[in-house]
Amino acid sequence: TGKLVYVRIIQLLLHMVTLVGCIATLGHFLNIPEFYEMSFIPMAVYTAISFILLSAAASLVNCNTGITALFTGKMIGNIMARRLFLRLLLATLAIGYIRILSHRNDWISPELSIAFATSVYIIISLFLIRSTSSKLNAIHRKRLIAEENFRIAVYAAPYALIISDRGGNIITVNECTKLLYGYRKRELIGRNVKTLLPPMLHEDYDAKKREFYDTLRVMKLGFEKQILARKKDGTEFPVEIILTPVRSSYENFMLATVIDITERKKQEEIIRDQLIELQLKNEEMEQFNYISSHDLQEPLRTMSNYIAMVEEDYSEKLDDEVKAHLGAMNNAVERMTHVVRSLLNFGKLGRKRKLSATNCNEIVQEVIADLYDLIQKSEAEVKITCRLPEFYAFKTELRQVFQNLISNAIKFQAGDERPIVKISSEKKGNFYEFSVADNGIGIDPKHHEAVFRIFERLNSEEQYQGHGIGLANCKKITEMHGGKIWVEKNADKGTIFKFTILNLEHE
């Protein structure tokens, strides 16, 4: 306090020097010796200007106190003080100069001149006051509107909102805060925010508060590590808190948005339990599928061996009808073996999947090379109509999708028509959409969903070979990639199979 008084005294003396310098300078410019002689050694104009500059510069050293602070501050009052002072100063100088000219040229009597100057000064002062008042009122109206909008937003918010100062003392709360914590508003105003937190979190809150006011950036609490709040009755509940800085012209405040996540936590627990249960069921189903498929292969293998033994040991004793029956039995056993093996492979699909950088152009070229004999035999043409993308995927499984769709497009052809298969892709949002179009026999729209069911066949095995599991595999693989697969009718002839893969960019 003593130092502040000392600074203000020094500043006052400097202002007096500035005033004397200004009076002396005016005396020189207006040729009024009384202004710069002042009953002591006359002050030269350069000396007067030097005094003004030095004293003004020295007073700016402590610009946040005294009269200097009135003109250097950033608040609305300081801004208006600067404007009003400059205008009054100019008006005073102008009126004074006219008064001097009137006195020197004897335009009017001294009494009338004083009355006229006073009246003009009052009128100008009233005009400046009115102008300043209008601007202050406009600013005040805007501030009131802003405060009202802010108040309405705070009180109408669906979450608890708490505004506190740097010391952590609550300034205001909204209606949701009262409902959430069970306090009345007057019970919270002025109390520390720690009232709403369990004691074990008080130290963490102090550390977060210091960090918040040091950085003045939005902070999120409870999104990674669970934090608790405490109601008036002592009940603790999980919350997520967003701390937002509220800046004002004189102080910064903290706006805390408190979200009660009790119900969400309950739902997460239910979902977690369901996922665990589902995972156990899936493991049981996979184990059952594997054991069943493995155990079914053994009797089928035994039947096949016995059929072979009968044909080999009793071939001379068997007539043609018995041999035909044995052949039919053997074919049925082979088909059943293929079905069991397909079922086993379907159950294993994706169990050892590995996400890796995948170039779809290379995959399709490899599939075309593997299907070389089928393509040559059917004289098929497989076209890639655009550059296929690169991204992260389950490479082995994705390759199986292309292989199934391309081989089906070649296999399901009408008559002797040459198969033409067109492969393309298009980026759509967060997905890549692939298209495999053919000119084959097509699929009736009423079967567009049924074709993806396991062991679903639309054509007899005598017409087209297969076990009805390829498209089911494709559906499972695309869903593993976060996508889906569907069928569309080709505008010209045939079928278009489309599927999407989640876009994981290849860096």
TAMO-V83914 format. One record per backbone hydrogen bond with DSSP energy under -0.5 kcal/mol. NH is the residue of the N-H (numbers start at 0). CO is the residue of the C=O. If there is no record, write none. Layout:
NH&CO ; NH&CO
This chain:
4&0 ; 5&1 ; 6&2 ; 7&3 ; 8&4 ; 9&5 ; 10&6 ; 11&7 ; 12&8 ; 13&9 ; 14&10 ; 15&11 ; 16&12 ; 17&13 ; 18&14 ; 19&15 ; 20&16 ; 21&17 ; 22&18 ; 23&19 ; 24&20 ; 25&21 ; 26&22 ; 27&23 ; 28&24 ; 29&25 ; 30&26 ; 31&26 ; 32&30 ; 34&31 ; 35&31 ; 35&32 ; 36&32 ; 37&33 ; 39&36 ; 42&35 ; 43&41 ; 47&43 ; 48&44 ; 49&45 ; 50&46 ; 51&47 ; 52&48 ; 53&49 ; 54&50 ; 55&51 ; 56&52 ; 57&53 ; 58&54 ; 59&55 ; 60&57 ; 61&58 ; 62&59 ; 64&61 ; 68&64 ; 69&65 ; 69&66 ; 70&66 ; 70&67 ; 71&67 ; 72&68 ; 78&74 ; 79&75 ; 80&76 ; 81&77 ; 82&78 ; 83&79 ; 84&80 ; 85&81 ; 86&82 ; 87&83 ; 88&84 ; 89&85 ; 90&86 ; 91&87 ; 92&88 ; 93&89 ; 94&90 ; 95&91 ; 96&92 ; 97&93 ; 98&94 ; 99&95 ; 100&96 ; 101&97 ; 102&98 ; 103&99 ; 104&100 ; 105&101 ; 106&101 ; 112&108 ; 113&109 ; 114&110 ; 115&111 ; 116&112 ; 117&113 ; 118&114 ; 119&115 ; 120&116 ; 121&117 ; 122&118 ; 123&119 ; 124&120 ; 125&121 ; 126&122 ; 127&123 ; 128&124 ; 129&125 ; 130&126 ; 131&127 ; 132&128 ; 133&129 ; 134&130 ; 135&131 ; 136&132 ; 137&133 ; 138&134 ; 139&135 ; 140&136 ; 141&137 ; 142&138 ; 143&139 ; 144&140 ; 145&141 ; 146&142 ; 147&143 ; 148&144 ; 149&145 ; 150&146 ; 151&147 ; 152&148 ; 153&149 ; 154&150 ; 155&151 ; 156&152 ; 156&153 ; 159&257 ; 161&255 ; 162&171 ; 163&161 ; 163&253 ; 164&168 ; 167&164 ; 169&190 ; 170&162 ; 171&162 ; 173&160 ; 177&173 ; 178&174 ; 179&175 ; 180&176 ; 181&177 ; 186&183 ; 187&183 ; 187&184 ; 188&184 ; 189&169 ; 190&187 ; 192&167 ; 194&191 ; 195&192 ; 196&193 ; 200&197 ; 201&198 ; 204&200 ; 205&201 ; 206&202 ; 207&203 ; 208&204 ; 209&205 ; 210&206 ; 211&207 ; 212&208 ; 213&209 ; 214&210 ; 215&211 ; 218&242 ; 220&240 ; 226&238 ; 228&236 ; 229&195 ; 230&234 ; 231&180 ; 233&230 ; 236&228 ; 238&226 ; 239&258 ; 240&220 ; 241&256 ; 242&218 ; 242&240 ; 243&241 ; 243&254 ; 245&252 ; 246&244 ; 247&250 ; 252&245 ; 253&163 ; 254&243 ; 254&252 ; 255&161 ; 255&253 ; 256&241 ; 256&254 ; 257&159 ; 257&255 ; 258&239 ; 258&256 ; 259&257 ; 260&237 ; 260&258 ; 264&260 ; 265&261 ; 266&262 ; 267&263 ; 268&264 ; 269&265 ; 270&266 ; 271&267 ; 272&268 ; 273&269 ; 274&270 ; 275&271 ; 276&272 ; 277&273 ; 278&274 ; 279&275 ; 280&276 ; 281&277 ; 282&278 ; 283&279 ; 284&280 ; 285&281 ; 286&282 ; 287&283 ; 288&284 ; 289&285 ; 290&286 ; 291&287 ; 292&288 ; 293&289 ; 294&290 ; 295&291 ; 296&292 ; 297&293 ; 298&294 ; 299&295 ; 300&296 ; 301&297 ; 302&298 ; 303&299 ; 304&300 ; 305&301 ; 306&302 ; 307&303 ; 308&304 ; 309&305 ; 310&306 ; 311&307 ; 312&308 ; 313&309 ; 316&313 ; 317&313 ; 322&318 ; 323&319 ; 324&320 ; 325&321 ; 326&322 ; 327&323 ; 328&324 ; 329&325 ; 330&326 ; 331&327 ; 332&328 ; 333&329 ; 334&330 ; 335&331 ; 336&332 ; 337&333 ; 338&334 ; 339&335 ; 340&336 ; 341&337 ; 342&338 ; 343&339 ; 344&340 ; 345&341 ; 346&342 ; 347&343 ; 348&344 ; 350&347 ; 352&349 ; 355&392 ; 357&390 ; 359&357 ; 359&388 ; 362&358 ; 363&359 ; 364&360 ; 365&361 ; 366&362 ; 367&363 ; 368&364 ; 369&365 ; 370&366 ; 371&368 ; 374&370 ; 375&371 ; 376&372 ; 377&373 ; 378&374 ; 379&374 ; 380&418 ; 382&380 ; 382&420 ; 384&382 ; 384&422 ; 385&422 ; 387&385 ; 390&357 ; 391&503 ; 392&355 ; 394&353 ; 394&392 ; 397&393 ; 398&394 ; 399&395 ; 400&396 ; 401&397 ; 402&398 ; 403&399 ; 404&400 ; 405&401 ; 406&402 ; 407&403 ; 408&404 ; 409&405 ; 410&406 ; 411&407 ; 412&410 ; 414&412 ; 416&413 ; 418&377 ; 420&380 ; 421&436 ; 422&382 ; 423&434 ; 425&432 ; 427&425 ; 427&430 ; 430&427 ; 431&500 ; 432&425 ; 433&431 ; 433&498 ; 434&423 ; 435&496 ; 436&421 ; 437&494 ; 440&411 ; 446&443 ; 447&444 ; 450&446 ; 451&448 ; 452&449 ; 454&467 ; 455&452 ; 455&467 ; 456&454 ; 462&459 ; 463&459 ; 472&468 ; 473&469 ; 474&470 ; 475&471 ; 476&472 ; 477&473 ; 478&474 ; 479&475 ; 480&476 ; 481&478 ; 482&477 ; 485&497 ; 487&495 ; 489&493 ; 495&487 ; 496&435 ; 497&485 ; 497&495 ; 498&433 ; 499&483 ; 500&431 ; 501&480 ; 502&429 ; 503&501 ; 504&502 ; 505&389 ; 506&504
